[in-house]
Amino acid sequence: MKKIINTSKAPAPIGPYNQAVLSGNILYISGQIPIDSVTGTLVEGDIKKETEQCMQNLKAILVEAEMTFENVVKTCIFIKDMHQFSEVNEMYGAHFDPETAPARETVEVANLPKFVNVEISMIAVK
């Protein structure tokens, strides 16, 4: 059985999907882009700020599911420019203990929703 997880503290989905789905003890979080859920506007112009907004959106969804970044076992980062990897990695990494950090891949892509520079998805386990 699956349970839909949505919170007003993260951006509402912009298509036919939910912010996250809890199946058993596994939480699948949809990719989050740098939209400020309070203003509904994109955070643009600074890849560090954009990445941090993605992480804050992911954190809000984890909290709604009664989890933290410690529960995350897998992430996927999509970035528009691999030359920005170190800045993205710095902001992302600040949310994890290096000893228990999740598995991850980072992929450069041509375009992302709303033409943002970064999108991050996660899988977490209770």
The first five atom37 places (N, CA, C, CB, O) and aatype in JSON, in Angstrom:
{
  "aatype": [12, 11, 11, 9, 9, 2, 16, 15, 11, 0, 14, 0, 14, 9, 7, 14, 18, 2, 5, 0, 19, 10, 15, 7, 2, 9, 10, 18, 9, 15, 7, 5, 9, 14, 9, 3, 15, 19, 16, 7, 16, 10, 19, 6, 7, 3, 9, 11, 11, 6, 16, 6, 5, 4, 12, 5, 2, 10, 11, 0, 9, 10, 19, 6, 0, 6, 12, 16, 13, 6, 2, 19, 19, 11, 16, 4, 9, 13, 9, 11, 3, 12, 8, 5, 13, 15, 6, 19, 2, 6, 12, 18, 7, 0, 8, 13, 3, 14, 6, 16, 0, 14, 0, 1, 6, 16, 19, 6, 19, 0, 2, 10, 14, 11, 13, 19, 2, 19, 6, 9, 15, 12, 9, 0, 19, 11],
  "atom_mask": [
    [1, 1, 1, 1, 1],
    [1, 1, 1, 1, 1],
    [1, 1, 1, 1, 1],
    [1, 1, 1, 1, 1],
    [1, 1, 1, 1, 1],
    [1, 1, 1, 1, 1],
    [1, 1, 1, 1, 1],
    [1, 1, 1, 1, 1],
    [1, 1, 1, 1, 1],
    [1, 1, 1, 1, 1],
    [1, 1, 1, 1, 1],
    [1, 1, 1, 1, 1],
    [1, 1, 1, 1, 1],
    [1, 1, 1, 1, 1],
    [1, 1, 1, 0, 1],
    [1, 1, 1, 1, 1],
    [1, 1, 1, 1, 1],
    [1, 1, 1, 1, 1],
    [1, 1, 1, 1, 1],
    [1, 1, 1, 1, 1],
    [1, 1, 1, 1, 1],
    [1, 1, 1, 1, 1],
    [1, 1, 1, 1, 1],
    [1, 1, 1, 0, 1],
    [1, 1, 1, 1, 1],
    [1, 1, 1, 1, 1],
    [1, 1, 1, 1, 1],
    [1, 1, 1, 1, 1],
    [1, 1, 1, 1, 1],
    [1, 1, 1, 1, 1],
    [1, 1, 1, 0, 1],
    [1, 1, 1, 1, 1],
    [1, 1, 1, 1, 1],
    [1, 1, 1, 1, 1],
    [1, 1, 1, 1, 1],
    [1, 1, 1, 1, 1],
    [1, 1, 1, 1, 1],
    [1, 1, 1, 1, 1],
    [1, 1, 1, 1, 1],
    [1, 1, 1, 0, 1],
    [1, 1, 1, 1, 1],
    [1, 1, 1, 1, 1],
    [1, 1, 1, 1, 1],
    [1, 1, 1, 1, 1],
    [1, 1, 1, 0, 1],
    [1, 1, 1, 1, 1],
    [1, 1, 1, 1, 1],
    [1, 1, 1, 1, 1],
    [1, 1, 1, 1, 1],
    [1, 1, 1, 1, 1],
    [1, 1, 1, 1, 1],
    [1, 1, 1, 1, 1],
    [1, 1, 1, 1, 1],
    [1, 1, 1, 1, 1],
    [1, 1, 1, 1, 1],
    [1, 1, 1, 1, 1],
    [1, 1, 1, 1, 1],
    [1, 1, 1, 1, 1],
    [1, 1, 1, 1, 1],
    [1, 1, 1, 1, 1],
    [1, 1, 1, 1, 1],
    [1, 1, 1, 1, 1],
    [1, 1, 1, 1, 1],
    [1, 1, 1, 1, 1],
    [1, 1, 1, 1, 1],
    [1, 1, 1, 1, 1],
    [1, 1, 1, 1, 1],
    [1, 1, 1, 1, 1],
    [1, 1, 1, 1, 1],
    [1, 1, 1, 1, 1],
    [1, 1, 1, 1, 1],
    [1, 1, 1, 1, 1],
    [1, 1, 1, 1, 1],
    [1, 1, 1, 1, 1],
    [1, 1, 1, 1, 1],
    [1, 1, 1, 1, 1],
    [1, 1, 1, 1, 1],
    [1, 1, 1, 1, 1],
    [1, 1, 1, 1, 1],
    [1, 1, 1, 1, 1],
    [1, 1, 1, 1, 1],
    [1, 1, 1, 1, 1],
    [1, 1, 1, 1, 1],
    [1, 1, 1, 1, 1],
    [1, 1, 1, 1, 1],
    [1, 1, 1, 1, 1],
    [1, 1, 1, 1, 1],
    [1, 1, 1, 1, 1],
    [1, 1, 1, 1, 1],
    [1, 1, 1, 1, 1],
    [1, 1, 1, 1, 1],
    [1, 1, 1, 1, 1],
    [1, 1, 1, 0, 1],
    [1, 1, 1, 1, 1],
    [1, 1, 1, 1, 1],
    [1, 1, 1, 1, 1],
    [1, 1, 1, 1, 1],
    [1, 1, 1, 1, 1],
    [1, 1, 1, 1, 1],
    [1, 1, 1, 1, 1],
    [1, 1, 1, 1, 1],
    [1, 1, 1, 1, 1],
    [1, 1, 1, 1, 1],
    [1, 1, 1, 1, 1],
    [1, 1, 1, 1, 1],
    [1, 1, 1, 1, 1],
    [1, 1, 1, 1, 1],
    [1, 1, 1, 1, 1],
    [1, 1, 1, 1, 1],
    [1, 1, 1, 1, 1],
    [1, 1, 1, 1, 1],
    [1, 1, 1, 1, 1],
    [1, 1, 1, 1, 1],
    [1, 1, 1, 1, 1],
    [1, 1, 1, 1, 1],
    [1, 1, 1, 1, 1],
    [1, 1, 1, 1, 1],
    [1, 1, 1, 1, 1],
    [1, 1, 1, 1, 1],
    [1, 1, 1, 1, 1],
    [1, 1, 1, 1, 1],
    [1, 1, 1, 1, 1],
    [1, 1, 1, 1, 1],
    [1, 1, 1, 1, 1],
    [1, 1, 1, 1, 1],
    [1, 1, 1, 1, 1]
  ],
  "atom_positions": [
    [[0.84, -1.17, 0.0], [0.0, 0.0, 0.0], [0.89, 1.24, 0.0], [-0.96, 0.0, 1.21], [1.93, 1.27, 0.65]],
    [[0.46, 2.24, -0.72], [1.25, 3.47, -0.76], [0.49, 4.62, -0.12], [1.62, 3.82, -2.21], [-0.74, 4.68, -0.13]],
    [[1.27, 5.53, 0.45], [0.72, 6.72, 1.07], [1.33, 7.93, 0.37], [1.0, 6.76, 2.6], [2.54, 8.01, 0.21]],
    [[0.49, 8.85, -0.05], [0.94, 10.07, -0.71], [1.4, 11.08, 0.34], [-0.18, 10.67, -1.61], [0.71, 11.31, 1.33]],
    [[2.55, 11.66, 0.11], [3.11, 12.66, 1.02], [3.18, 13.99, 0.26], [4.53, 12.24, 1.55], [3.82, 14.09, -0.78]],
    [[2.51, 14.99, 0.8], [2.56, 16.35, 0.26], [2.6, 17.32, 1.42], [1.34, 16.64, -0.68], [2.0, 17.07, 2.47]],
    [[3.31, 18.43, 1.25], [3.37, 19.47, 2.27], [3.34, 20.83, 1.59], [4.64, 19.33, 3.14], [3.86, 21.01, 0.49]],
    [[2.72, 21.78, 2.25], [2.7, 23.16, 1.74], [4.05, 23.84, 1.93], [1.6, 23.97, 2.42], [4.26, 24.94, 1.42]],
    [[4.96, 23.2, 2.66], [6.29, 23.78, 2.91], [7.29, 23.46, 1.81], [6.82, 23.27, 4.23], [8.47, 23.8, 1.91]],
    [[6.81, 22.8, 0.75], [7.61, 22.54, -0.45], [6.72, 22.91, -1.63], [8.12, 21.02, -0.53], [5.5, 22.93, -1.51]],
    [[7.32, 23.2, -2.77], [6.51, 23.6, -3.93], [5.51, 22.52, -4.34], [7.42, 23.92, -5.11], [5.8, 21.33, -4.3]],
    [[4.33, 22.97, -4.72], [3.31, 22.05, -5.22], [3.78, 21.45, -6.54], [1.94, 22.78, -5.4], [4.49, 22.11, -7.3]],
    [[3.4, 20.22, -6.81], [3.77, 19.6, -8.08], [3.26, 20.43, -9.27], [3.2, 18.17, -8.16], [2.2, 21.05, -9.2]],
    [[4.05, 20.43, -10.34], [3.66, 21.19, -11.54], [3.23, 20.24, -12.66], [4.83, 22.07, -12.02], [3.31, 20.58, -13.84]],
    [[2.77, 19.06, -12.27], [2.32, 18.06, -13.23], [1.57, 16.97, -12.51], [0.0, 0.0, 0.0], [1.24, 17.11, -11.33]],
    [[1.3, 15.88, -13.21], [0.53, 14.78, -12.61], [1.42, 13.85, -11.76], [-0.16, 13.97, -13.71], [1.66, 12.7, -12.13]],
    [[1.88, 14.36, -10.65], [2.7, 13.58, -9.71], [2.54, 14.19, -8.32], [4.21, 13.56, -10.15], [1.95, 15.26, -8.18]],
    [[3.05, 13.52, -7.31], [3.04, 14.01, -5.94], [4.47, 14.31, -5.5], [2.39, 12.98, -4.99], [5.43, 13.86, -6.12]],
    [[4.59, 15.06, -4.41], [5.91, 15.38, -3.89], [6.65, 14.11, -3.49], [5.8, 16.33, -2.7], [7.86, 14.0, -3.71]],
    [[5.93, 13.17, -2.9], [6.57, 11.91, -2.47], [5.52, 10.82, -2.3], [7.35, 12.12, -1.15], [4.33, 11.09, -2.12]],
    [[6.0, 9.59, -2.37], [5.16, 8.42, -2.13], [5.88, 7.52, -1.13], [4.85, 7.65, -3.45], [7.04, 7.16, -1.32]],
    [[5.17, 7.18, -0.06], [5.69, 6.25, 0.94], [5.11, 4.88, 0.64], [5.35, 6.72, 2.4], [3.89, 4.69, 0.68]],
    [[5.98, 3.92, 0.35], [5.56, 2.55, 0.08], [6.26, 1.66, 1.1], [5.91, 2.11, -1.4], [7.47, 1.46, 1.04]],
    [[5.48, 1.13, 2.04], [6.09, 0.4, 3.15], [6.92, 1.37, 3.96], [0.0, 0.0, 0.0], [6.4, 2.36, 4.47]],
    [[8.2, 1.09, 4.09], [9.07, 2.0, 4.83], [10.01, 2.79, 3.91], [9.9, 1.21, 5.84], [10.97, 3.41, 4.37]],
    [[9.72, 2.77, 2.61], [10.56, 3.47, 1.63], [9.84, 4.71, 1.11], [10.94, 2.52, 0.46], [8.69, 4.62, 0.66]],
    [[10.51, 5.85, 1.17], [9.97, 7.11, 0.69], [10.66, 7.5, -0.61], [10.14, 8.23, 1.75], [11.88, 7.63, -0.66]],
    [[9.88, 7.67, -1.65], [10.38, 8.1, -2.95], [10.0, 9.56, -3.13], [9.8, 7.21, -4.12], [8.82, 9.89, -3.23]],
    [[11.0, 10.44, -3.16], [10.74, 11.87, -3.27], [11.0, 12.32, -4.71], [11.62, 12.68, -2.28], [12.07, 12.09, -5.27]],
    [[9.99, 12.97, -5.28], [10.12, 13.51, -6.64], [11.21, 14.57, -6.69], [8.78, 14.1, -7.12], [11.52, 15.2, -5.68]],
    [[11.78, 14.75, -7.86], [12.81, 15.76, -8.04], [12.31, 17.13, -7.64], [0.0, 0.0, 0.0], [11.21, 17.55, -8.0]],
    [[13.14, 17.82, -6.88], [12.81, 19.16, -6.43], [13.7, 20.17, -7.13], [12.95, 19.28, -4.89], [14.92, 20.0, -7.22]],
    [[13.07, 21.22, -7.62], [13.79, 22.31, -8.26], [13.76, 23.52, -7.32], [13.18, 22.66, -9.66], [13.0, 23.52, -6.35]],
    [[14.57, 24.54, -7.59], [14.68, 25.66, -6.65], [13.51, 26.65, -6.7], [15.94, 26.4, -6.91], [13.67, 27.8, -7.12]],
    [[12.35, 26.18, -6.28], [11.19, 27.06, -6.16], [10.98, 27.33, -4.67], [9.9, 26.43, -6.81], [10.94, 26.4, -3.87]],
    [[10.85, 28.6, -4.32], [10.55, 29.0, -2.95], [9.06, 28.75, -2.72], [10.94, 30.51, -2.68], [8.23, 29.37, -3.38]],
    [[8.72, 27.86, -1.79], [7.31, 27.49, -1.58], [6.5, 28.64, -0.99], [7.22, 26.29, -0.67], [5.28, 28.65, -1.14]],
    [[7.13, 29.59, -0.33], [6.42, 30.72, 0.26], [5.98, 31.7, -0.83], [7.3, 31.43, 1.31], [4.84, 32.16, -0.85]],
    [[6.92, 32.03, -1.72], [6.62, 33.03, -2.75], [6.18, 32.41, -4.07], [7.84, 33.9, -2.99], [5.56, 33.08, -4.9]],
    [[6.51, 31.14, -4.27], [6.19, 30.49, -5.53], [7.11, 30.88, -6.66], [0.0, 0.0, 0.0], [6.85, 30.55, -7.82]],
    [[8.19, 31.58, -6.35], [9.11, 32.04, -7.38], [10.36, 31.17, -7.43], [9.5, 33.51, -7.14], [10.73, 30.52, -6.45]],
    [[11.0, 31.17, -8.58], [12.26, 30.45, -8.76], [13.39, 31.21, -8.08], [12.57, 30.24, -10.25], [13.44, 32.43, -8.14]],
    [[14.28, 30.47, -7.45], [15.52, 31.04, -6.94], [16.5, 30.91, -8.1], [16.04, 30.31, -5.61], [16.78, 29.8, -8.55]],
    [[17.01, 32.02, -8.58], [17.86, 32.01, -9.78], [19.12, 32.83, -9.58], [17.08, 32.54, -10.98], [19.21, 33.67, -8.68]],
    [[20.11, 32.57, -10.44], [21.28, 33.41, -10.53], [22.49, 32.99, -9.73], [0.0, 0.0, 0.0], [23.58, 33.5, -9.97]],
    [[22.32, 32.06, -8.79], [23.44, 31.61, -7.97], [23.24, 30.12, -7.7], [23.56, 32.43, -6.63], [22.32, 29.75, -6.97]],
    [[24.08, 29.27, -8.28], [23.89, 27.83, -8.18], [23.9, 27.35, -6.74], [24.96, 27.11, -8.97], [23.23, 26.37, -6.41]],
    [[24.65, 28.01, -5.86], [24.65, 27.62, -4.45], [23.28, 27.87, -3.82], [25.75, 28.39, -3.68], [22.76, 27.01, -3.11]],
    [[22.71, 29.03, -4.08], [21.38, 29.34, -3.53], [20.32, 28.43, -4.13], [21.02, 30.82, -3.81], [19.39, 28.0, -3.44]],
    [[20.46, 28.13, -5.42], [19.51, 27.24, -6.09], [19.56, 25.83, -5.47], [19.81, 27.17, -7.61], [18.53, 25.22, -5.19]],
    [[20.78, 25.34, -5.25], [20.94, 24.01, -4.66], [20.4, 23.99, -3.24], [22.41, 23.6, -4.66], [19.72, 23.04, -2.85]],
    [[20.69, 25.02, -2.47], [20.19, 25.08, -1.09], [18.66, 25.08, -1.07], [20.74, 26.33, -0.37], [18.06, 24.46, -0.19]],
    [[18.04, 25.77, -1.99], [16.57, 25.78, -2.04], [16.04, 24.38, -2.35], [16.07, 26.79, -3.1], [15.04, 23.95, -1.77]],
    [[16.69, 23.68, -3.26], [16.3, 22.29, -3.54], [16.38, 21.46, -2.27], [17.19, 21.67, -4.64], [15.48, 20.68, -1.97]],
    [[17.48, 21.62, -1.52], [17.67, 20.83, -0.29], [16.64, 21.19, 0.76], [19.09, 21.06, 0.27], [16.17, 20.32, 1.49]],
    [[16.27, 22.46, 0.86], [15.25, 22.86, 1.82], [13.88, 22.28, 1.44], [15.16, 24.39, 1.9], [13.11, 21.89, 2.31]],
    [[13.59, 22.23, 0.15], [12.34, 21.62, -0.31], [12.32, 20.13, 0.03], [12.16, 21.83, -1.84], [11.31, 19.6, 0.49]],
    [[13.44, 19.47, -0.2], [13.55, 18.04, 0.13], [13.42, 17.82, 1.63], [14.88, 17.48, -0.38], [12.76, 16.87, 2.06]],
    [[14.03, 18.68, 2.42], [13.95, 18.57, 3.88], [12.5, 18.69, 4.35], [14.82, 19.65, 4.55], [12.07, 17.93, 5.22]],
    [[11.76, 19.63, 3.77], [10.35, 19.81, 4.16], [9.53, 18.56, 3.89], [9.74, 21.0, 3.41], [8.66, 18.2, 4.68]],
    [[9.81, 17.9, 2.79], [9.1, 16.66, 2.45], [9.51, 15.54, 3.4], [9.37, 16.25, 0.98], [8.67, 14.78, 3.88]],
    [[10.8, 15.44, 3.69], [11.27, 14.44, 4.65], [10.6, 14.65, 6.01], [12.8, 14.51, 4.79], [10.15, 13.68, 6.64]],
    [[10.54, 15.88, 6.47], [9.92, 16.18, 7.76], [8.45, 15.78, 7.75], [10.07, 17.68, 8.08], [7.95, 15.21, 8.72]],
    [[7.76, 16.07, 6.66], [6.34, 15.69, 6.55], [6.17, 14.17, 6.68], [5.75, 16.18, 5.2], [5.16, 13.7, 7.19]],
    [[7.16, 13.43, 6.22], [7.13, 11.97, 6.3], [7.79, 11.45, 7.59], [7.84, 11.36, 5.09], [8.02, 10.26, 7.75]],
    [[8.07, 12.37, 8.51], [8.7, 12.04, 9.79], [10.07, 11.39, 9.61], [7.8, 11.12, 10.6], [10.39, 10.39, 10.24]],
    [[10.88, 11.99, 8.71], [12.24, 11.53, 8.45], [13.18, 12.72, 8.43], [12.31, 10.75, 7.12], [12.75, 13.88, 8.51]],
    [[14.48, 12.43, 8.3], [15.51, 13.45, 8.18], [16.46, 13.04, 7.05], [16.3, 13.65, 9.54], [16.26, 12.0, 6.42]],
    [[17.47, 13.85, 6.81], [18.47, 13.49, 5.81], [19.21, 12.21, 6.19], [19.47, 14.63, 5.63], [19.77, 11.54, 5.32]],
    [[19.23, 11.86, 7.47], [19.86, 10.61, 7.9], [19.15, 9.38, 7.34], [19.89, 10.54, 9.43], [19.74, 8.31, 7.24]],
    [[17.88, 9.53, 6.98], [17.11, 8.41, 6.43], [17.37, 8.21, 4.93], [15.64, 8.64, 6.66], [16.97, 7.19, 4.37]],
    [[18.01, 9.17, 4.29], [18.21, 9.13, 2.84], [19.26, 8.09, 2.48], [18.62, 10.52, 2.3], [20.36, 8.08, 3.04]],
    [[18.9, 7.2, 1.54], [19.82, 6.15, 1.11], [20.3, 6.33, -0.33], [19.15, 4.79, 1.25], [21.29, 5.73, -0.73]],
    [[19.6, 7.16, -1.11], [19.95, 7.33, -2.53], [19.49, 8.7, -3.0], [19.34, 6.22, -3.41], [18.37, 9.12, -2.69]],
    [[20.33, 9.38, -3.74], [19.94, 10.65, -4.34], [20.37, 10.66, -5.81], [20.57, 11.85, -3.58], [21.25, 9.91, -6.24]],
    [[19.72, 11.52, -6.54], [20.1, 11.76, -7.93], [20.08, 13.27, -8.15], [19.13, 11.03, -8.94], [19.08, 13.94, -7.89]],
    [[21.2, 13.78, -8.62], [21.33, 15.21, -8.89], [21.43, 15.39, -10.4], [22.57, 15.83, -8.16], [22.26, 14.76, -11.07]],
    [[20.59, 16.25, -10.91], [20.64, 16.62, -12.33], [21.09, 18.07, -12.39], [19.24, 16.43, -13.03], [20.48, 18.94, -11.77]],
    [[22.18, 18.34, -13.13], [22.64, 19.72, -13.26], [22.81, 20.06, -14.74], [23.97, 19.92, -12.51], [23.12, 19.2, -15.57]],
    [[22.59, 21.31, -15.02], [22.66, 21.78, -16.4], [24.1, 21.97, -16.88], [21.9, 23.1, -16.54], [24.38, 21.87, -18.07]],
    [[25.01, 22.22, -15.94], [26.41, 22.49, -16.3], [27.34, 21.8, -15.3], [26.68, 24.01, -16.34], [27.43, 22.22, -14.15]],
    [[28.02, 20.78, -15.73], [28.91, 20.01, -14.86], [30.05, 20.89, -14.3], [29.5, 18.81, -15.62], [30.68, 20.52, -13.31]],
    [[30.31, 22.03, -14.93], [31.32, 22.94, -14.39], [30.89, 23.52, -13.04], [31.58, 24.08, -15.39], [31.71, 24.06, -12.31]],
    [[29.6, 23.41, -12.71], [29.09, 23.9, -11.43], [29.02, 22.79, -10.38], [27.72, 24.53, -11.62], [28.47, 23.0, -9.29]],
    [[29.56, 21.63, -10.7], [29.49, 20.49, -9.8], [30.03, 20.79, -8.41], [30.23, 19.33, -10.39], [29.4, 20.42, -7.42]],
    [[31.17, 21.45, -8.31], [31.78, 21.67, -6.99], [30.89, 22.54, -6.1], [33.16, 22.31, -7.13], [30.8, 22.29, -4.9]],
    [[30.24, 23.54, -6.66], [29.35, 24.39, -5.87], [28.11, 23.62, -5.43], [28.93, 25.63, -6.68], [27.68, 23.73, -4.28]],
    [[27.55, 22.83, -6.34], [26.38, 22.0, -6.01], [26.78, 21.0, -4.93], [25.84, 21.27, -7.28], [26.06, 20.83, -3.94]],
    [[27.9, 20.35, -5.11], [28.37, 19.34, -4.17], [28.6, 19.93, -2.78], [29.67, 18.7, -4.68], [28.29, 19.29, -1.77]],
    [[29.13, 21.14, -2.72], [29.37, 21.81, -1.44], [28.06, 22.03, -0.68], [30.07, 23.17, -1.67], [27.97, 21.71, 0.51]],
    [[27.05, 22.56, -1.35], [25.77, 22.83, -0.69], [25.05, 21.53, -0.33], [24.87, 23.71, -1.59], [24.5, 21.41, 0.77]],
    [[25.05, 20.59, -1.23], [24.43, 19.28, -0.99], [25.11, 18.59, 0.19], [24.52, 18.39, -2.26], [24.44, 18.11, 1.11]],
    [[26.42, 18.55, 0.17], [27.19, 17.83, 1.17], [27.04, 18.39, 2.57], [0.0, 0.0, 0.0], [27.24, 17.66, 3.54]],
    [[26.7, 19.65, 2.7], [26.52, 20.27, 4.02], [25.36, 19.64, 4.79], [26.28, 21.76, 3.86], [25.25, 19.83, 6.0]],
    [[24.5, 18.9, 4.11], [23.32, 18.3, 4.75], [23.54, 16.84, 5.17], [22.15, 18.37, 3.81], [22.64, 16.22, 5.74]],
    [[24.72, 16.3, 4.9], [24.98, 14.89, 5.21], [26.28, 14.72, 5.98], [25.03, 14.07, 3.92], [27.24, 15.48, 5.8]],
    [[26.3, 13.72, 6.84], [27.52, 13.29, 7.5], [28.27, 12.45, 6.47], [27.23, 12.46, 8.86], [27.72, 11.48, 5.95]],
    [[29.52, 12.8, 6.16], [30.26, 12.03, 5.14], [30.33, 10.53, 5.43], [31.65, 12.58, 5.03], [30.39, 9.72, 4.5]],
    [[30.32, 10.16, 6.71], [30.4, 8.74, 7.08], [29.14, 7.96, 6.74], [30.68, 8.62, 8.55], [29.2, 6.75, 6.53]],
    [[28.0, 8.66, 6.69], [26.72, 7.97, 6.45], [25.98, 8.54, 5.23], [25.84, 8.07, 7.69], [24.78, 8.32, 5.07]],
    [[26.7, 9.27, 4.39], [26.07, 9.9, 3.21], [25.46, 8.83, 2.3], [27.12, 10.75, 2.42], [25.95, 7.7, 2.25]],
    [[24.39, 9.18, 1.6], [23.73, 8.21, 0.73], [24.51, 7.93, -0.55], [22.34, 8.69, 0.37], [25.46, 8.64, -0.89]],
    [[24.09, 6.88, -1.24], [24.6, 6.64, -2.59], [24.06, 7.77, -3.49], [24.17, 5.2, -3.13], [23.03, 8.37, -3.18]],
    [[24.76, 8.04, -4.59], [24.34, 9.17, -5.41], [24.93, 9.08, -6.81], [24.76, 10.49, -4.76], [25.99, 8.51, -7.03]],
    [[24.19, 9.67, -7.76], [24.78, 9.96, -9.04], [24.47, 11.41, -9.38], [24.25, 9.0, -10.14], [23.48, 11.98, -8.91]],
    [[25.33, 12.0, -10.18], [25.14, 13.37, -10.66], [25.25, 13.31, -12.17], [26.2, 14.37, -10.04], [26.22, 12.79, -12.73]],
    [[24.24, 13.86, -12.84], [24.15, 13.76, -14.28], [23.96, 15.15, -14.88], [22.99, 12.84, -14.7], [23.11, 15.92, -14.43]],
    [[24.76, 15.48, -15.89], [24.56, 16.73, -16.62], [23.47, 16.5, -17.67], [25.89, 17.22, -17.29], [23.48, 15.49, -18.38]],
    [[22.54, 17.43, -17.75], [21.41, 17.32, -18.68], [21.29, 18.61, -19.49], [20.09, 17.04, -17.92], [21.79, 19.66, -19.09]],
    [[20.63, 18.51, -20.64], [20.46, 19.68, -21.51], [19.48, 20.68, -20.92], [19.99, 19.24, -22.88], [19.73, 21.89, -20.96]],
    [[18.36, 20.2, -20.37], [17.35, 21.08, -19.8], [16.63, 20.39, -18.66], [16.35, 21.51, -20.87], [16.59, 19.16, -18.58]],
    [[16.06, 21.21, -17.78], [15.28, 20.73, -16.65], [13.96, 21.51, -16.62], [16.07, 20.9, -15.3], [13.82, 22.51, -17.31]],
    [[12.98, 21.05, -15.82], [11.72, 21.79, -15.74], [11.96, 23.26, -15.41], [10.81, 21.15, -14.68], [12.8, 23.6, -14.58]],
    [[11.2, 24.12, -16.07], [11.31, 25.57, -15.9], [12.71, 26.08, -16.23], [10.94, 25.96, -14.47], [13.06, 27.21, -15.88]],
    [[13.5, 25.26, -16.91], [14.85, 25.6, -17.34], [15.77, 26.0, -16.18], [14.79, 26.73, -18.34], [16.62, 26.88, -16.32]],
    [[15.57, 25.33, -15.03], [16.43, 25.57, -13.86], [17.79, 24.93, -14.08], [15.77, 25.02, -12.56], [18.0, 24.21, -15.06]],
    [[18.71, 25.21, -13.18], [20.07, 24.69, -13.28], [20.32, 23.41, -12.5], [21.03, 25.71, -12.84], [21.32, 22.73, -12.73]],
    [[19.42, 23.08, -11.57], [19.62, 21.92, -10.72], [18.28, 21.33, -10.29], [20.46, 22.29, -9.49], [17.31, 22.06, -10.05]],
    [[18.24, 20.0, -10.19], [17.08, 19.27, -9.66], [17.63, 18.07, -8.89], [16.09, 18.81, -10.82], [18.57, 17.41, -9.33]],
    [[17.03, 17.8, -7.73], [17.5, 16.71, -6.88], [16.33, 15.85, -6.44], [18.27, 17.26, -5.65], [15.31, 16.37, -5.98]],
    [[16.48, 14.53, -6.57], [15.47, 13.59, -6.05], [16.13, 12.71, -5.01], [14.85, 12.72, -7.2], [17.36, 12.61, -4.95]],
    [[15.3, 12.06, -4.18], [15.83, 11.24, -3.09], [14.97, 10.01, -2.85], [15.94, 12.06, -1.81], [13.78, 9.97, -3.17]],
    [[15.61, 9.01, -2.26], [14.92, 7.84, -1.72], [15.39, 7.72, -0.27], [15.22, 6.5, -2.56], [16.58, 7.77, 0.01]],
    [[14.41, 7.57, 0.64], [14.73, 7.46, 2.06], [14.04, 6.23, 2.64], [14.31, 8.73, 2.82], [13.03, 5.76, 2.13]],
    [[14.61, 5.72, 3.73], [14.05, 4.53, 4.39], [13.88, 4.82, 5.87], [14.97, 3.29, 4.17], [14.79, 5.34, 6.52]],
    [[12.69, 4.47, 6.41], [12.44, 4.65, 7.85], [13.17, 3.58, 8.63], [10.92, 4.6, 8.17], [13.09, 3.55, 9.86]]
  ]
}
